[in-house]
């Protein structure tokens, strides 16, 4: 890292705890009297939000995002919000709903097309005007999107998912009520939980790691290690609280330290195959960590990331004497025990690898990986995860 210097930014306010969703009405009313509510595909999961707004005398209009947010859908929501004359945006749901709300709030006062502001496939212009205040209420424990400054959008024309990124996209308030995750089914619990664990490990081992995010990552990895398996079998409020906090910590970490090769792959794969983001991360994580370790030991044995992978292994296994590859073995065994889908189960074939690798090379997360991987090493990750 050289001389110690870092920057840290997050949501304007973070509220964490059971029952805190009840504060949403008053919080919203303090920002405006007209709210656009953006939720997931099931309106029943956000009925309570509408009722809370009504009780606080806030007019609302609701809309759903079914599946991954596309640039076209976000453009439609921006226009809907403008017609409604929204003063506040509320996102409630998983990463798709929250990223949609984030993008709509950020684009609301900025001219042009969504593509003007996208990384990789767009013009990459910066947002210049502050957007509307917005509130994030996650109903899954995985993406950490409530405290990040990027919205991941699907671009069907390029068969790729890329980010709209700006410091102006941080939420006014991230309201994390773990009770909203209590009824998540096992497959979603596993996929989102593995997404959070991947984010924590990658943010801890990236060359951009910094002291503040290190603490978040170590605690988050510990919470995931002790509670994710339990949550996939017999859940309790305490276990759900652990995973919600791990997800929150992962979001704060990735927003400030970046990610790595798993997320470098996840954008192109998700955009091309429509597979759930968390499932992609879960399939790739053990192989990606193994190849990173191999590359580091062969080419950069003095790289501090090796000690960080050792620390990851110690936290995951609970063994103070664990070595870096013990972490890989823990992840592989966990994936086997919980029947994590492989890439082939997600519809990805070896004939797809060349296109995936080509797009992965340009991803922002790839650039933050602790070591630059060769094309052969990228292919080996896909082979092992297949």
HELIX and SHEET records of a PDB file:
HELIX    1   1 UNK A   20  UNK A   23  5                                   4    
HELIX    2   2 UNK A   24  UNK A   29  1                                   6    
HELIX    3   3 UNK A   43  UNK A   46  5                                   4    
HELIX    4   4 UNK A   47  UNK A   55  1                                   9    
HELIX    5   5 UNK A   71  UNK A   84  1                                  14    
HELIX    6   6 UNK A   95  UNK A  107  1                                  13    
HELIX    7   7 UNK A  114  UNK A  117  5                                   4    
HELIX    8   8 UNK A  145  UNK A  147  5                                   3    
HELIX    9   9 UNK A  156  UNK A  158  5                                   3    
HELIX   10  10 UNK A  167  UNK A  169  5                                   3    
HELIX   11  11 UNK A  178  UNK A  181  5                                   4    
HELIX   12  12 UNK A  186  UNK A  205  1                                  20    
HELIX   13  13 UNK A  211  UNK A  231  1                                  21    
HELIX   14  14 UNK A  237  UNK A  257  1                                  21    
HELIX   15  15 UNK A  261  UNK A  273  1                                  13    
HELIX   16  16 UNK A  277  UNK A  299  1                                  23    
HELIX   17  17 UNK A  305  UNK A  317  1                                  13    
HELIX   18  18 UNK A  324  UNK A  337  1                                  14    
HELIX   19  19 UNK A  343  UNK A  346  5                                   4    
HELIX   20  20 UNK A  350  UNK A  352  5                                   3    
HELIX   21  21 UNK A  353  UNK A  360  1                                   8    
HELIX   22  22 UNK A  364  UNK A  367  1                                   4    
HELIX   23  23 UNK A  375  UNK A  385  1                                  11    
SHEET    1   A 6 UNK A  14  UNK A  16  0                                        
SHEET    2   A 6 UNK A 173  UNK A 176  1                                        
SHEET    3   A 6 UNK A 133  UNK A 138  1                                        
SHEET    4   A 6 UNK A  88  UNK A  93  1                                        
SHEET    5   A 6 UNK A  34  UNK A  39  1                                        
SHEET    6   A 6 UNK A  59  UNK A  64  1                                        
SHEET    1   B 2 UNK A 150  UNK A 155  0                                        
SHEET    2   B 2 UNK A 160  UNK A 165 -1                                        
END                                                                             
